Amino acid sequence: MDSAKQKVMQVVDDMREEIVDTVCSAVRIPSVNPKYPGQNYDEVVGGETRANEYFAGHYRVLGADVELYEAEAKRANLIGVWKGAGGGKSLIFNGHVDVVPVSDPDKWEFGDPFSGKIKDGRIYGRGSTDMKSGITAQLKAAQAIQRAGLRLKGDLILESVVGEEVMDHLAGVTAVAKKYKADAAIVSEPTAPPAPLSVVPVTPGLWWMSVTCKGKGVHASVRDEMIRAGGKGAEIGVNAIEKGVYILNAVRQLEEQWGQSKAHPLFRPGHFVLHPGVIQGGPYGVMVPFIISEFCTIEYSIWYPPHESPESVTREVEEYVRAAAQLDPWLKENPPVLEWKLNWPASNVPVEHPITQAVALAHRQAAEGQTRFDPEPSFQGFAAVCDASFLNIEGIPAVTYGPGSLLVAHAVNEYVEIEEVIQATKTFAIAAMDWCGVAS
């Protein structure tokens, strides 16, 4: 590692207390996504803007050209362009400022989901891992380069966008990406597990699908006619919940098949699944057990490999459900209704792509001489989905790398390890220096 990078690494170490304080302060600003299910929009909206106004002050310290850009009222995205000297490639540092709502406040460390307090080397609070620590590491990486007396050749574009938690990309990342282009991007989502600070060039695709089975309502006292030998069966009534369970079990068998048929070298075996997350059923109008259930709806999140198209997944699932329904007399005549509600597209950048390799090299160099983090980069697929997909759609190749773990994101007592934040800051700084070039 050359002397300029060594100097920047030392500056990051010297900034440790400042970096930690910035994460803690950002966590203390609730920025719950107002469109998250169960939220009162009018009561919640504005938190994202307040958090980005805080980060904007740090962007201005850098001397960046700052814009608070609203694609939707009261929800400001933050962009800071740190102009380069010229002659280098441009780079986007991207993160999202919105967080998911909190649950069980009394169960959180310090009795406060937004405490931003420190215990045993961890910063606690909603948004600490997902992902205000990543945003902070990126902006402090830029400041460390500047404080080392260096200037990049290419432009570095810092972004803190809204809307990611509900795929509201038209208000967030896509709106920003249509205004601000670059040669590549690094998204600072938490990239553990399996290893902290993994290099993540791919994400899965995600479908939200629902399956609805209909039944035939009648007084529950005649259930024996429906299920006992000699009874009149469907002529009397049909329990939609039981038909839904029949389909659920069929889809579970498809999921088992996917454990063998769906694979990708950067994902652990069996990662791609069909998850039944919500089930509702009963008689229409009054949800009581005294009437045979007339409907049953199961909501699925379907995680599929990045190299498969969403259309091919819908065909496969529909054909399987249709075939399963043919084996049930009622469902054969009253087939389940599938609704494809939302698709979060996969992100798929090759391991060999220059931006992937630049992040891997930066990780390797930043990890030299320390013992906590493996200097050999771990290439992994992202377990979840993120805004890298929409950057790629806009023609900006994007990979993901950042502090924190998905094992604690969205959970009670979300936290981030301080050492990961410091190490990520170093990696981001080296990646920017290598990608954008350093002016002489």
C-alpha positions as CSV (number, residue, x, y, z in Angstrom):
1,M,0.0,0.0,0.0
2,D,1.4,3.4,-1.0
3,S,2.2,6.2,1.4
4,A,-0.9,8.2,0.4
5,K,-3.2,5.4,1.4
6,Q,-1.3,4.8,4.6
7,K,-1.8,8.4,5.5
8,V,-5.5,8.2,4.8
9,M,-5.8,5.0,7.0
10,Q,-4.1,6.9,9.8
11,V,-6.5,9.8,9.4
12,V,-9.4,7.4,9.7
13,D,-8.0,6.0,12.9
14,D,-7.6,9.5,14.2
15,M,-11.3,10.2,13.3
16,R,-12.6,7.2,15.2
17,E,-14.4,9.2,17.9
18,E,-15.9,11.5,15.4
19,I,-17.1,8.6,13.2
20,V,-18.7,6.9,16.2
21,D,-20.4,10.1,17.3
22,T,-21.8,10.7,13.8
23,V,-23.4,7.3,13.7
24,C,-24.8,7.7,17.2
25,S,-26.3,11.1,16.4
26,A,-27.8,9.9,13.1
27,V,-29.5,6.9,14.9
28,R,-31.1,9.3,17.4
29,I,-33.0,10.9,14.5
30,P,-36.1,8.7,13.8
31,S,-36.4,8.4,10.1
32,V,-39.1,5.7,9.7
33,N,-40.4,5.1,6.2
34,P,-43.8,6.7,6.2
35,K,-45.2,4.2,3.7
36,Y,-44.2,1.2,5.7
37,P,-47.3,-0.9,6.5
38,G,-49.0,0.1,9.7
39,Q,-47.7,3.7,9.7
40,N,-49.7,6.9,9.9
41,Y,-48.1,8.7,6.9
42,D,-48.9,12.2,8.1
43,E,-47.5,11.5,11.5
44,V,-44.3,9.8,10.3
45,V,-43.4,11.7,7.1
46,G,-40.5,14.2,7.5
47,G,-38.2,12.0,9.5
48,E,-36.1,11.0,6.5
49,T,-35.7,14.7,5.6
50,R,-34.6,15.5,9.2
51,A,-32.0,12.8,9.1
52,N,-30.7,13.9,5.7
53,E,-30.5,17.5,6.9
54,Y,-28.2,16.2,9.6
55,F,-26.0,14.4,7.1
56,A,-26.1,17.4,4.8
57,G,-24.0,19.4,7.3
58,H,-21.3,16.8,7.1
59,Y,-21.4,16.9,3.3
60,R,-20.9,20.7,3.4
61,V,-17.9,20.3,5.7
62,L,-16.4,18.3,2.8
63,G,-17.1,21.2,0.5
64,A,-19.5,19.2,-1.6
65,D,-22.2,20.7,-3.8
66,V,-25.2,19.7,-1.7
67,E,-28.8,19.2,-2.9
68,L,-31.8,18.1,-0.8
69,Y,-34.0,16.8,-3.6
70,E,-37.7,15.9,-3.1
71,A,-39.2,13.6,-5.7
72,E,-42.1,13.4,-3.1
73,A,-43.0,16.2,-0.8
74,K,-41.5,16.2,2.7
75,R,-39.2,13.3,1.8
76,A,-35.8,14.8,0.8
77,N,-33.1,12.8,-0.8
78,L,-29.6,14.1,-0.1
79,I,-26.9,14.4,-2.7
80,G,-23.4,15.8,-2.2
81,V,-21.1,16.0,-5.2
82,W,-17.4,16.3,-4.3
83,K,-15.9,17.6,-7.5
84,G,-12.7,16.0,-8.7
85,A,-9.8,17.7,-10.4
86,G,-10.6,16.0,-13.7
87,G,-9.3,13.0,-15.6
88,G,-10.7,10.3,-13.4
89,K,-13.7,8.0,-13.2
90,S,-16.8,9.0,-11.2
91,L,-18.2,7.0,-8.3
92,I,-21.4,7.0,-6.3
93,F,-21.4,6.2,-2.6
94,N,-25.1,5.3,-1.9
95,G,-27.1,4.5,1.1
96,H,-30.7,4.8,2.3
97,V,-31.7,6.9,5.3
98,D,-35.2,5.4,5.9
99,V,-35.6,2.8,8.6
100,V,-38.3,0.3,9.5
101,P,-40.7,0.9,12.4
102,V,-39.8,-0.3,15.9
103,S,-41.5,-2.9,18.0
104,D,-41.5,-3.8,21.7
105,P,-39.7,-0.6,22.8
106,D,-39.4,-1.9,26.3
107,K,-37.2,-4.8,25.1
108,W,-34.5,-2.5,23.6
109,E,-31.2,-1.8,25.3
110,F,-31.5,1.4,27.3
111,G,-35.3,1.3,26.9
112,D,-35.1,3.4,23.7
113,P,-35.1,2.1,20.1
114,F,-33.4,5.2,19.0
115,S,-30.9,5.6,21.8
116,G,-27.7,5.6,19.7
117,K,-25.9,4.5,22.8
118,I,-22.8,2.3,23.0
119,K,-22.3,-1.0,24.9
120,D,-19.5,-3.5,24.5
121,G,-18.2,-2.0,21.3
122,R,-21.6,-1.8,19.7
123,I,-23.8,1.1,18.7
124,Y,-27.5,0.3,19.4
125,G,-30.6,1.7,17.8
126,R,-32.9,1.3,14.9
127,G,-31.0,2.2,11.7
128,S,-27.5,1.5,13.2
129,T,-26.9,-1.4,11.0
130,D,-29.5,-0.7,8.3
131,M,-27.9,1.6,7.4
132,K,-26.8,4.9,9.0
133,S,-23.4,3.4,9.8
134,G,-22.9,2.7,6.1
135,I,-23.8,6.2,5.1
136,T,-21.5,7.6,7.8
137,A,-18.6,5.4,6.8
138,Q,-18.9,6.6,3.2
139,L,-19.0,10.3,4.0
140,K,-16.2,10.0,6.6
141,A,-14.1,8.1,4.0
142,A,-14.4,11.2,1.7
143,Q,-13.5,13.5,4.6
144,A,-10.4,11.4,5.5
145,I,-9.1,11.7,2.0
146,Q,-9.6,15.4,2.1
147,R,-8.0,15.8,5.6
148,A,-5.0,13.8,4.3
149,G,-4.4,16.7,1.9
150,L,-5.5,14.7,-1.2
151,R,-8.0,15.4,-4.0
152,L,-9.6,12.8,-6.3
153,K,-9.5,13.1,-10.1
154,G,-13.0,11.9,-10.6
155,D,-16.2,13.2,-9.0
156,L,-17.4,11.4,-5.8
157,I,-21.2,11.6,-5.4
158,L,-22.5,10.9,-1.9
159,E,-26.1,9.9,-1.7
160,S,-28.5,9.3,1.2
161,V,-31.9,8.4,-0.3
162,V,-35.4,7.7,0.9
163,G,-37.8,4.9,0.3
164,E,-35.7,1.8,0.1
165,E,-37.5,-0.2,2.8
166,V,-40.7,-0.4,0.7
167,M,-39.1,-0.4,-2.8
168,D,-40.3,3.2,-3.2
169,H,-37.4,3.7,-5.6
170,L,-39.3,6.3,-7.7
171,A,-39.2,8.7,-4.7
172,G,-35.6,7.6,-3.8
173,V,-32.8,6.0,-5.6
174,T,-34.3,6.0,-9.1
175,A,-35.3,9.6,-8.9
176,V,-31.7,10.5,-7.9
177,A,-30.0,8.2,-10.4
178,K,-31.9,9.9,-13.2
179,K,-30.3,13.2,-12.2
180,Y,-26.8,12.0,-11.1
181,K,-24.9,9.5,-13.1
182,A,-21.5,7.9,-12.5
183,D,-19.3,5.2,-13.8
184,A,-20.0,2.9,-10.9
185,A,-21.6,2.8,-7.4
186,I,-21.0,1.2,-4.1
187,V,-24.0,0.7,-1.9
188,S,-23.2,0.5,1.8
189,E,-25.8,-2.0,3.0
190,P,-24.7,-4.4,5.8
191,T,-23.1,-7.3,4.0
192,A,-22.9,-10.0,6.7
193,P,-23.7,-12.8,7.0
194,P,-21.9,-15.1,6.5
195,A,-18.8,-12.9,6.9
196,P,-18.5,-9.3,8.0
197,L,-17.7,-6.8,5.3
198,S,-18.3,-9.2,2.4
199,V,-18.1,-8.0,-1.2
200,V,-21.6,-8.4,-2.7
201,P,-22.0,-8.1,-6.5
202,V,-25.4,-9.9,-6.8
203,T,-28.8,-9.8,-5.0
204,P,-31.7,-12.2,-5.5
205,G,-35.0,-11.2,-7.2
206,L,-38.0,-10.9,-5.0
207,W,-41.7,-11.5,-5.9
208,W,-44.6,-10.7,-3.6
209,M,-47.4,-13.1,-4.6
210,S,-50.7,-14.0,-3.1
211,V,-52.8,-17.2,-3.6
212,T,-56.5,-17.1,-2.9
213,C,-58.7,-20.2,-2.6
214,K,-62.5,-19.8,-2.4
215,G,-64.8,-22.0,-0.3
216,K,-68.5,-22.5,0.1
217,G,-70.0,-21.0,3.3
218,V,-72.6,-22.8,5.4
219,H,-73.3,-23.2,9.1
220,A,-70.4,-24.8,10.9
221,S,-72.6,-27.4,12.5
222,V,-72.8,-29.3,9.2
223,R,-69.1,-29.9,8.9
224,D,-69.6,-33.6,9.3
225,E,-71.6,-33.7,6.1
226,M,-68.5,-32.2,4.4
227,I,-65.8,-34.5,5.8
228,R,-67.4,-37.8,6.8
229,A,-67.9,-40.8,4.6
230,G,-71.4,-40.8,3.2
231,G,-71.8,-37.1,3.6
232,K,-72.8,-34.8,0.8
233,G,-69.3,-33.1,0.7
234,A,-69.0,-30.0,-1.5
235,E,-72.7,-30.0,-2.2
236,I,-73.1,-28.7,1.4
237,G,-70.0,-26.6,1.9
238,V,-66.2,-26.3,1.4
239,N,-63.7,-24.9,3.9
240,A,-61.5,-22.4,2.1
241,I,-58.9,-22.5,4.8
242,E,-58.4,-26.3,4.3
243,K,-58.0,-25.7,0.5
244,G,-55.5,-23.0,1.2
245,V,-53.5,-25.3,3.4
246,Y,-53.6,-27.9,0.6
247,I,-52.0,-25.3,-1.7
248,L,-49.6,-24.2,1.0
249,N,-48.4,-27.8,1.3
250,A,-48.1,-28.1,-2.4
251,V,-46.0,-25.0,-2.7
252,R,-43.9,-26.3,0.2
253,Q,-43.0,-29.3,-2.0
254,L,-42.0,-26.9,-4.8
255,E,-39.8,-25.1,-2.3
256,E,-38.1,-28.5,-1.5
257,Q,-37.5,-28.9,-5.2
258,W,-36.0,-25.4,-5.4
259,G,-33.5,-26.6,-2.8
260,Q,-32.0,-28.7,-5.6
261,S,-32.9,-26.8,-8.8
262,K,-32.2,-23.2,-7.8
263,A,-28.5,-22.5,-7.2
264,H,-25.9,-19.7,-7.6
265,P,-22.2,-19.9,-6.7
266,L,-22.4,-16.8,-4.4
267,F,-25.4,-18.0,-2.4
268,R,-25.4,-20.8,0.2
269,P,-27.3,-23.9,-1.0
270,G,-31.0,-23.7,-0.5
271,H,-31.2,-19.9,-0.2
272,F,-33.9,-19.5,-2.7
273,V,-37.3,-20.1,-1.1
274,L,-41.1,-19.5,-1.3
275,H,-41.9,-18.0,2.1
276,P,-45.6,-18.0,3.2
277,G,-45.5,-14.9,5.4
278,V,-49.2,-14.0,5.9
279,I,-52.3,-16.2,5.9
280,Q,-55.9,-14.9,6.2
281,G,-59.1,-16.8,5.9
282,G,-62.7,-17.1,7.1
283,P,-66.2,-16.2,6.2
284,Y,-66.8,-12.9,4.5
285,G,-68.0,-10.1,6.7
286,V,-67.8,-11.5,10.2
287,M,-64.6,-13.4,11.1
288,V,-66.1,-16.0,13.4
289,P,-65.6,-19.9,13.4
290,F,-69.4,-20.6,13.3
291,I,-69.5,-20.3,9.5
292,I,-67.5,-22.5,7.1
293,S,-64.7,-20.3,5.7
294,E,-65.4,-18.8,2.3
295,F,-61.9,-17.5,1.5
296,C,-58.2,-18.1,2.3
297,T,-55.4,-15.9,1.1
298,I,-51.7,-16.7,1.5
299,E,-49.1,-14.0,0.9
300,Y,-45.7,-15.2,-0.3
301,S,-42.3,-13.6,-0.6
302,I,-40.5,-15.6,-3.3
303,W,-36.7,-15.3,-3.4
304,Y,-35.3,-16.4,-6.8
305,P,-31.8,-16.5,-8.3
306,P,-30.4,-13.3,-10.0
307,H,-29.9,-15.0,-13.3
308,E,-33.6,-16.0,-13.7
309,S,-36.2,-13.7,-15.0
310,P,-39.3,-12.8,-13.0
311,E,-41.4,-14.0,-15.9
312,S,-39.9,-17.5,-15.8
313,V,-40.5,-17.7,-12.0
314,T,-44.2,-16.7,-12.4
315,R,-44.6,-19.4,-15.1
316,E,-43.0,-22.1,-13.0
317,V,-45.1,-21.3,-9.9
318,E,-48.3,-20.9,-11.7
319,E,-47.9,-24.2,-13.6
320,Y,-47.1,-26.0,-10.3
321,V,-50.1,-24.6,-8.5
322,R,-52.3,-25.4,-11.5
323,A,-51.1,-29.0,-11.5
324,A,-51.6,-29.4,-7.8
325,A,-55.1,-28.0,-8.1
326,Q,-56.0,-30.6,-10.7
327,L,-55.6,-33.3,-8.0
328,D,-58.4,-31.8,-5.8
329,P,-62.0,-32.0,-7.1
330,W,-63.0,-28.7,-5.7
331,L,-59.9,-26.8,-6.7
332,K,-60.0,-28.4,-10.2
333,E,-63.4,-26.7,-10.7
334,N,-62.5,-23.6,-8.7
335,P,-58.8,-23.0,-9.3
336,P,-56.8,-20.8,-6.9
337,V,-56.3,-17.2,-8.0
338,L,-52.6,-16.0,-8.1
339,E,-51.8,-12.3,-7.9
340,W,-48.3,-11.0,-8.6
341,K,-48.2,-7.8,-6.6
342,L,-44.6,-6.6,-6.6
343,N,-41.3,-7.5,-8.1
344,W,-38.0,-6.3,-6.7
345,P,-35.6,-7.0,-9.6
346,A,-32.3,-8.8,-8.9
347,S,-28.9,-7.0,-9.2
348,N,-26.3,-9.0,-11.1
349,V,-22.8,-7.6,-11.5
350,P,-20.0,-10.1,-12.4
351,V,-17.3,-10.8,-9.9
352,E,-14.8,-9.9,-12.6
353,H,-16.3,-6.4,-13.2
354,P,-13.9,-3.6,-12.5
355,I,-16.0,-2.1,-9.7
356,T,-16.3,-5.5,-7.9
357,Q,-12.6,-6.0,-8.1
358,A,-11.9,-2.4,-7.0
359,V,-13.9,-3.0,-3.8
360,A,-12.2,-6.4,-3.2
361,L,-8.7,-4.8,-3.6
362,A,-9.7,-2.0,-1.3
363,H,-10.9,-4.4,1.3
364,R,-7.7,-6.4,1.0
365,Q,-5.5,-3.3,1.4
366,A,-7.5,-1.8,4.3
367,A,-7.3,-5.1,6.2
368,E,-3.5,-5.3,6.0
369,G,-1.7,-5.5,9.3
370,Q,-4.8,-6.2,11.5
371,T,-6.2,-9.5,12.9
372,R,-9.9,-9.1,13.2
373,F,-11.0,-9.0,9.6
374,D,-9.9,-11.5,7.0
375,P,-7.8,-9.6,4.4
376,E,-9.0,-12.0,1.7
377,P,-12.3,-10.6,0.5
378,S,-15.4,-12.8,0.7
379,F,-17.5,-12.7,-2.4
380,Q,-21.1,-13.4,-1.5
381,G,-24.7,-12.9,-2.7
382,F,-26.8,-10.5,-0.7
383,A,-29.4,-12.4,1.3
384,A,-32.0,-9.7,0.8
385,V,-32.6,-6.9,-1.8
386,C,-31.4,-3.4,-2.0
387,D,-31.1,-0.2,-4.1
388,A,-28.2,-1.7,-6.1
389,S,-30.8,-3.2,-8.4
390,F,-32.2,0.2,-9.4
391,L,-28.8,1.8,-9.9
392,N,-27.9,-1.1,-12.3
393,I,-31.2,-0.5,-14.1
394,E,-30.2,3.1,-14.7
395,G,-26.9,1.9,-16.2
396,I,-24.7,2.5,-13.2
397,P,-23.0,-0.8,-12.2
398,A,-23.4,-1.1,-8.4
399,V,-22.0,-3.5,-5.8
400,T,-22.7,-3.7,-2.1
401,Y,-20.3,-3.5,0.8
402,G,-20.9,-2.2,4.3
403,P,-20.8,-2.6,8.1
404,G,-23.4,-4.5,10.0
405,S,-25.4,-7.7,9.7
406,L,-28.8,-8.6,8.3
407,L,-29.1,-10.9,11.3
408,V,-29.9,-7.9,13.5
409,A,-31.4,-5.5,10.9
410,H,-35.1,-4.9,11.4
411,A,-34.8,-6.7,14.8
412,V,-35.2,-5.6,18.4
413,N,-31.8,-4.4,19.7
414,E,-30.4,-3.7,16.2
415,Y,-26.8,-2.7,16.6
416,V,-23.6,-2.3,14.6
417,E,-20.0,-3.2,15.6
418,I,-17.9,-0.1,15.9
419,E,-14.8,-1.9,14.5
420,E,-16.7,-2.8,11.3
421,V,-17.7,0.8,10.8
422,I,-14.0,1.9,11.1
423,Q,-12.8,-0.8,8.8
424,A,-15.5,-0.1,6.2
425,T,-14.5,3.6,6.3
426,K,-11.0,2.6,5.3
427,T,-12.2,0.4,2.5
428,F,-14.4,3.1,1.1
429,A,-11.6,5.6,1.1
430,I,-9.2,3.3,-0.7
431,A,-11.8,2.3,-3.2
432,A,-12.5,5.9,-4.0
433,M,-8.8,6.6,-4.4
434,D,-8.3,3.7,-6.7
435,W,-11.5,4.2,-8.8
436,C,-11.5,7.9,-9.1
437,G,-7.7,8.4,-9.1
438,V,-5.7,10.8,-6.9
439,A,-4.7,14.1,-8.4
440,S,-1.0,14.9,-8.2
